[in-house]
Structure formats: structure tokens, C-alpha cells
Amino acid sequence: MQAAVTVTPARIPKLLLGLATVRPVFLWGAPGIGKSSLVRHFAESLGLECVSLLGTQLAPEDLIGVPQIRDGRSVFCPPEAIARDEPYCLFLDELNAATPDVQKAFYSLILDRRIGTYELPAGSVVIGAGNRATDNALARPIASALVNRLTHVHLRASVTDWLVWAGENGIHPWVTDYLTDRPDHLWSQPPKTEEPFSTPRSWHMLSDALHSFGPALDEETLKIVAHGTLTPAHAVSFCGYVKIVRHTYGIEAIIKGDASWPKRVEDRDLLYYLAEAFRGRLIRELPATKDQIPPALRQAAHRAKSLLVQLAEISVEVAQTVIRDDENGRPVLPAWFLVEAARDMPRLVEARR
């Protein structure tokens, strides 16, 4: 399912209020961005109990029920979880991961709000959710008959929305402060290999671990926890950030000359983090053309080249991350700065290519 239009989590409650109260809705999104919690919170806002059915753990009879003989006729009795007297929110999680037979069993429940002779109480809502095939998650094609029975909403992660939620839910300050500085690390595309990757859910997991270990958390344990929950590059960067927090060692001190780039091999994660912070500073402050540089910035640009040379002397690989292109192969630093970097550090630019 391709997304023509996507929405952030903050818009979901209002959309569901207008859509799910009149028609079934399917919420699409990558793993770990909060689909399930959004549905549960929406149900709570309506005063409805949220009954979750996991598509991957169902068989058709789990929905249709088992037959009983009444007055010489077979009658299918729907399960107690579904057959309720009071209105509720029926949440069909991982619906598109269910087998085709299970998906078929949902047809009448989704379209007609009934199973056999049982009908959902007035005021009930039906919401489905699932991952996309492009997310390397378990996802089966949905038949056109079922697609056409649902209103489809595509969710995207939003660091602004998540940080508001995090501030209200006790997320560890290291996590919120880090993602405030590096909002692009909130979510990453699920990898094709079996390894952790960053999502709002995995950052929440990391926060829980940080709270659990408390101030006694040592450097080695932090690395284990971070690499066990986040995209590898994000884990390295986060560990470097924590070192800065613990030792009040930041990019400002390096730019001012009060500190130097860390040289120890065991501080390589810190070096990567500082290099990323340095790159961000250059992107924000360097003008597009050299003739636009005011006198105050000329000295800063000269200092930046000097720091880049010093960084390359420690690690060409780390220095190369400062001047790298974006994910589409386009330069993000001004051309004049890259030309001067090529003149002063040819081996660094050769590595970039």
C-alpha cells in the first residue's frame, strides 16, 4: 500500500473521531511508531474498552466461533472477546499479516459490523492497523474487497509530536535532549538484516533501561543497551552524547579552543558525536557563497578548516562524515568550503569520493 498522503500522530485522534465513528479505518505505518498506543488512547478518550485481536495469532474459527446445535440447527457462537453487550473499540492489529482465510473472516465484521447473528453494539468502532511490505515486516497482500471496505490513513513518525508525548510520560532526559538535537534519529528505515533499528518504541525502551539502571549505569552497559535497541550508528552517537553530558565536554569547547578532539580509541563514539555536531554547526552557519561571508564569520570559517584538519589527523573516516553528501548524493556544505577543504586536505576529499 503506497502512501499518497501521510499524517503525524497529533492528527490521528481528530481523524479517527471523524472517520472511525462512522466507518472502519485502517492505520498504516512502520513498526514501532505508535499505531497501537494511538488506537488505545483514542478508545480511552471515547470511554470505550479497547479489545485487541492480533491477526498473526488468529484462525478463522477464532472470529466466526464454533458451531452449536440449537433446535436441530447449527448456530455459530462468536467468541466472548467479541460478543459483548456494551459498545467497545475493536482493534484488529496486524490485520494485513493475517492469513487470507482470517482476512476473509473479517469481511462481515468490518463491513456489516456483525458475525453470524451477533451485531456489534451501537457506538462501537472498528480500527485495523498494520505494517507496510516496504518495512521488511510480515505483511500479506490485502484483497481488493477488503481494501475497499476500509478508510486508509498512513502514519509517519514526528519528532515534534513524540517529544511532547515524551515530556508528559517521564521519558529519560538524556533521550529527549538527544532527540531534540538529533531529530533525524527518532526513526530509521527498517534494515534488511536482523539488527535493531531506531523507532519511537525503541527510544522508549532505551529510556526504560536508563531509568532502571539509574546513575550507576556504567559506560560498557550503556553501549550494550544502546546497541540492543537502536540503529548502530545512532547507538554510537547516543553513547558519545552521554559522555558529553557526564563530562561537560561539548563542541563549543572545541570550537573556542578550550578543548581538543578526543584522541583515545575508546572515545571514538564521542568523536563521532562531536563530528556530527560540528557538521550541523557548519550547515547552519556557513553561507552559500564566499562573498556573503561577513567579517565575523571569516575567522570562524578559517577555524572550522583548521579543526577539520585536526580531525582528519586523528581519523580520516570520522572527518569525512563532516563533509559527506546527503542520502541523495547532494552536497550539504557550500561548494566554496569543499573546494578549500580539497586544497588543504586532498586525502580527505579523495576518501569522500
C-alpha positions as CSV (number, residue, x, y, z in Angstrom):
1,M,0.0,0.0,0.0
2,Q,1.6,3.3,-1.2
3,A,1.0,6.5,0.8
4,A,-0.1,9.4,-1.2
5,V,-0.7,11.5,1.9
6,T,0.8,10.9,5.4
7,V,-0.2,12.3,8.8
8,T,1.6,12.8,12.1
9,P,0.4,11.2,15.4
10,A,-1.0,14.5,16.6
11,R,-3.6,14.5,13.9
12,I,-4.8,10.9,14.4
13,P,-7.3,11.5,17.3
14,K,-9.2,14.1,15.3
15,L,-9.2,11.9,12.2
16,L,-10.3,8.8,14.0
17,L,-13.1,10.8,15.7
18,G,-14.5,11.8,12.3
19,L,-13.8,8.5,10.5
20,A,-13.8,5.6,12.8
21,T,-17.2,6.5,14.4
22,V,-18.9,6.1,11.0
23,R,-16.7,3.7,9.0
24,P,-13.9,1.2,9.7
25,V,-10.4,2.6,9.4
26,F,-7.0,1.0,8.6
27,L,-3.9,2.7,10.1
28,W,-0.8,2.1,8.1
29,G,2.7,2.7,9.4
30,A,6.2,1.4,10.0
31,P,6.9,-0.8,13.0
32,G,7.4,1.0,16.3
33,I,5.9,4.4,15.5
34,G,3.0,4.1,17.9
35,K,0.0,2.8,16.0
36,S,-1.3,0.5,18.7
37,S,-0.9,3.1,21.5
38,L,-2.7,5.7,19.4
39,V,-5.7,3.4,19.0
40,R,-5.8,2.6,22.7
41,H,-5.6,6.2,23.7
42,F,-8.4,7.1,21.2
43,A,-10.6,4.4,22.7
44,E,-9.9,5.7,26.2
45,S,-10.9,9.2,25.0
46,L,-14.3,7.9,24.0
47,G,-14.7,5.9,27.2
48,L,-14.6,2.6,25.3
49,E,-12.8,-0.5,26.2
50,C,-10.2,-1.4,23.6
51,V,-10.3,-5.1,22.6
52,S,-7.2,-6.1,20.5
53,L,-7.1,-9.0,18.2
54,L,-3.7,-9.9,16.7
55,G,-4.1,-11.0,13.1
56,T,-1.0,-13.3,13.2
57,Q,-2.4,-15.3,16.1
58,L,-5.9,-15.9,14.8
59,A,-7.6,-18.7,12.9
60,P,-11.0,-18.2,11.1
61,E,-12.9,-20.0,13.9
62,D,-11.5,-17.6,16.4
63,L,-13.7,-15.0,14.8
64,I,-16.6,-16.9,13.4
65,G,-16.9,-19.1,16.5
66,V,-17.7,-22.8,16.8
67,P,-21.0,-24.3,15.8
68,Q,-23.6,-25.5,18.3
69,I,-26.8,-27.3,17.7
70,R,-29.9,-25.5,18.7
71,D,-33.4,-26.8,17.8
72,G,-31.8,-29.1,15.3
73,R,-29.9,-26.4,13.6
74,S,-26.2,-25.4,13.8
75,V,-25.5,-21.9,15.1
76,F,-22.1,-20.3,15.2
77,C,-21.3,-18.7,18.5
78,P,-18.8,-15.8,18.3
79,P,-16.1,-15.7,21.0
80,E,-16.7,-13.9,24.2
81,A,-13.9,-11.3,23.4
82,I,-16.0,-10.1,20.5
83,A,-19.6,-10.8,21.6
84,R,-20.1,-8.0,24.1
85,D,-23.2,-6.2,25.2
86,E,-21.7,-2.7,25.6
87,P,-20.1,-0.7,22.8
88,Y,-16.3,-1.0,22.5
89,C,-13.4,-0.4,20.2
90,L,-12.4,-3.5,18.2
91,F,-8.8,-3.1,17.3
92,L,-7.6,-5.5,14.5
93,D,-3.8,-5.3,14.9
94,E,-1.6,-6.7,12.2
95,L,-4.6,-7.3,10.1
96,N,-2.7,-7.5,6.9
97,A,-0.3,-10.1,8.4
98,A,-3.2,-12.5,8.9
99,T,-3.7,-15.4,6.5
100,P,-6.2,-14.9,3.6
101,D,-8.8,-17.1,5.4
102,V,-8.6,-14.9,8.5
103,Q,-8.9,-11.8,6.4
104,K,-12.0,-13.2,4.8
105,A,-13.5,-13.9,8.2
106,F,-13.2,-10.2,9.0
107,Y,-15.2,-9.1,5.9
108,S,-18.7,-9.2,7.5
109,L,-17.3,-7.8,10.8
110,I,-15.7,-4.9,9.1
111,L,-18.4,-4.1,6.5
112,D,-21.6,-5.2,8.2
113,R,-20.4,-5.0,11.9
114,R,-21.7,-8.5,12.5
115,I,-20.6,-12.1,12.8
116,G,-23.4,-14.5,12.1
117,T,-26.4,-13.3,14.2
118,Y,-24.2,-11.2,16.5
119,E,-24.1,-7.5,15.8
120,L,-21.6,-5.0,17.3
121,P,-23.4,-2.8,19.8
122,A,-24.3,0.7,18.6
123,G,-21.4,3.1,19.3
124,S,-18.7,0.5,18.7
125,V,-15.8,1.4,16.4
126,V,-13.6,-0.9,14.3
127,I,-10.0,0.0,13.6
128,G,-7.3,-2.0,11.9
129,A,-3.6,-1.4,11.7
130,G,-0.6,-3.0,10.0
131,N,2.9,-2.5,8.7
132,R,3.8,-2.0,5.1
133,A,5.6,-4.6,2.9
134,T,8.4,-2.0,2.3
135,D,9.2,-2.1,6.1
136,N,10.6,-5.6,5.8
137,A,7.8,-6.7,8.2
138,L,5.4,-9.6,7.9
139,A,2.7,-8.3,5.5
140,R,0.4,-10.1,3.1
141,P,-1.4,-8.5,0.2
142,I,-5.0,-7.4,1.2
143,A,-7.7,-8.4,-1.3
144,S,-9.4,-5.6,-3.1
145,A,-12.7,-6.5,-1.5
146,L,-11.2,-5.8,2.0
147,V,-9.2,-2.7,0.9
148,N,-12.5,-1.2,-0.4
149,R,-14.2,-1.8,3.0
150,L,-11.7,0.4,4.9
151,T,-10.7,4.0,5.0
152,H,-6.9,4.1,4.9
153,V,-4.7,6.5,6.9
154,H,-0.9,6.5,6.6
155,L,1.0,7.5,9.7
156,R,4.6,8.9,9.8
157,A,6.8,9.5,12.8
158,S,7.1,13.1,14.0
159,V,9.8,14.1,16.5
160,T,7.8,17.2,17.5
161,D,4.8,15.1,18.5
162,W,6.9,12.4,20.2
163,L,8.9,14.9,22.3
164,V,5.6,16.4,23.5
165,W,4.4,13.0,24.5
166,A,7.8,12.1,26.0
167,G,7.7,15.2,28.2
168,E,4.3,14.1,29.6
169,N,5.3,10.4,30.1
170,G,8.6,10.5,32.0
171,I,11.0,9.7,29.2
172,H,14.6,9.9,30.3
173,P,16.0,13.4,29.8
174,W,19.1,12.0,28.0
175,V,16.7,10.7,25.4
176,T,14.6,13.8,25.0
177,D,17.6,16.1,25.0
178,Y,19.5,14.0,22.4
179,L,16.5,13.8,20.1
180,T,16.0,17.5,20.4
181,D,19.5,17.9,19.0
182,R,19.2,15.0,16.5
183,P,15.5,14.8,15.4
184,D,16.6,12.7,12.4
185,H,17.5,9.9,14.7
186,L,14.0,9.3,16.0
187,W,13.2,6.8,13.3
188,S,15.2,4.9,10.7
189,Q,14.1,2.6,7.8
190,P,13.9,-1.0,9.0
191,P,17.0,-2.8,7.8
192,K,17.0,-5.9,5.6
193,T,19.2,-7.7,8.0
194,E,18.3,-8.8,11.5
195,E,19.5,-5.9,13.7
196,P,17.9,-3.3,16.0
197,F,16.7,-0.1,14.4
198,S,15.6,3.2,15.8
199,T,11.9,3.9,16.3
200,P,9.8,5.8,18.9
201,R,9.2,2.5,20.5
202,S,12.9,1.6,20.7
203,W,13.8,5.0,22.2
204,H,11.1,4.4,24.8
205,M,12.7,1.0,25.6
206,L,16.1,2.7,25.9
207,S,14.6,5.2,28.3
208,D,13.1,2.5,30.5
209,A,16.6,0.8,30.7
210,L,18.2,4.1,31.6
211,H,15.7,4.7,34.4
212,S,16.2,1.1,35.5
213,F,20.0,1.2,35.8
214,G,19.9,4.8,37.2
215,P,23.1,6.8,38.0
216,A,25.1,3.6,38.4
217,L,24.9,2.9,34.7
218,D,28.5,2.3,33.5
219,E,29.9,3.0,30.0
220,E,30.0,-0.6,28.9
221,T,26.5,-1.4,30.0
222,L,25.3,1.8,28.2
223,K,26.9,0.6,25.0
224,I,25.2,-2.8,25.3
225,V,21.7,-1.3,25.9
226,A,22.1,1.4,23.2
227,H,23.2,-1.1,20.6
228,G,20.5,-3.5,21.7
229,T,17.7,-1.0,20.9
230,L,18.9,1.5,18.3
231,T,20.3,1.6,14.8
232,P,24.1,1.0,15.2
233,A,25.1,4.5,14.0
234,H,22.6,6.1,16.3
235,A,23.8,4.0,19.3
236,V,27.4,5.1,18.8
237,S,26.2,8.8,18.5
238,F,24.0,8.5,21.6
239,C,26.8,7.0,23.7
240,G,29.0,9.8,22.6
241,Y,26.3,12.3,23.7
242,V,26.1,10.7,27.1
243,K,29.9,11.1,27.5
244,I,29.4,14.8,26.8
245,V,26.6,15.1,29.4
246,R,28.7,13.3,32.0
247,H,31.9,15.1,31.4
248,T,30.6,18.5,30.2
249,Y,32.7,18.1,27.1
250,G,31.0,19.7,24.1
251,I,31.6,21.1,20.6
252,E,31.5,24.6,21.9
253,A,34.7,24.0,24.0
254,I,36.5,22.6,20.9
255,I,35.5,25.5,18.7
256,K,36.6,28.0,21.2
257,G,39.9,26.2,21.7
258,D,39.2,25.3,25.3
259,A,39.4,21.6,24.4
260,S,40.7,19.4,21.6
261,W,39.2,16.5,19.7
262,P,39.3,13.3,21.8
263,K,42.1,11.1,20.6
264,R,41.7,7.9,22.6
265,V,40.4,4.8,20.7
266,E,37.9,4.2,23.5
267,D,36.5,7.7,22.9
268,R,35.7,7.0,19.2
269,D,31.9,7.2,19.8
270,L,32.4,10.6,21.4
271,L,34.5,11.7,18.4
272,Y,31.7,10.6,16.0
273,Y,29.1,12.5,18.0
274,L,31.2,15.7,18.1
275,A,31.9,15.4,14.4
276,E,28.1,15.2,13.8
277,A,27.6,18.3,16.0
278,F,30.4,20.1,14.1
279,R,28.8,19.2,10.8
280,G,25.4,20.6,12.0
281,R,27.1,23.8,13.0
282,L,28.7,24.2,9.6
283,I,25.5,23.5,7.8
284,R,23.7,26.2,9.8
285,E,26.3,28.9,9.8
286,L,28.3,28.8,6.5
287,P,26.7,30.9,3.8
288,A,26.1,29.5,0.3
289,T,28.7,31.8,-1.4
290,K,32.0,33.1,-0.1
291,D,31.3,36.7,-1.0
292,Q,28.4,36.6,1.5
293,I,30.7,35.9,4.4
294,P,30.7,38.8,6.9
295,P,34.0,39.6,8.7
296,A,32.9,37.9,11.9
297,L,32.3,34.6,10.0
298,R,35.6,34.6,8.1
299,Q,37.6,33.8,11.2
300,A,35.1,31.2,12.1
301,A,35.3,29.5,8.7
302,H,39.1,29.6,9.0
303,R,38.9,28.0,12.4
304,A,36.5,25.4,11.0
305,K,39.0,24.3,8.3
306,S,41.7,24.1,11.0
307,L,39.5,21.9,13.1
308,L,38.7,19.7,10.1
309,V,42.4,19.2,9.5
310,Q,43.0,18.3,13.2
311,L,40.1,15.9,13.0
312,A,41.4,14.2,9.8
313,E,44.8,13.7,11.6
314,I,43.0,11.6,14.2
315,S,40.7,9.8,11.8
316,V,40.1,10.5,8.1
317,E,36.9,8.4,8.3
318,V,35.4,10.5,11.0
319,A,36.4,13.7,9.3
320,Q,34.8,12.5,6.1
321,T,31.5,12.3,7.9
322,V,31.6,16.1,8.4
323,I,31.7,16.9,4.6
324,R,29.7,13.9,3.3
325,D,26.8,14.3,0.9
326,D,23.2,13.8,1.9
327,E,21.4,10.5,1.3
328,N,20.6,11.6,-2.3
329,G,24.2,12.3,-3.1
330,R,23.9,16.1,-3.0
331,P,26.5,18.2,-1.1
332,V,25.1,19.8,2.0
333,L,28.1,22.1,2.7
334,P,28.8,25.1,0.5
335,A,30.9,24.4,-2.6
336,W,33.5,27.1,-1.7
337,F,34.2,25.4,1.6
338,L,34.5,22.0,0.0
339,V,36.9,23.4,-2.6
340,E,39.1,24.9,0.1
341,A,38.9,21.6,2.0
342,A,40.1,19.8,-1.1
343,R,43.1,22.2,-1.4
344,D,44.1,21.9,2.2
345,M,43.2,18.2,2.7
346,P,43.4,16.3,-0.6
347,R,43.4,12.9,1.0
348,L,40.2,13.7,2.9
349,V,38.3,14.7,-0.3
350,E,39.7,11.6,-2.0
351,A,38.2,9.5,0.7
352,R,34.9,11.3,0.3
353,R,34.8,10.2,-3.3
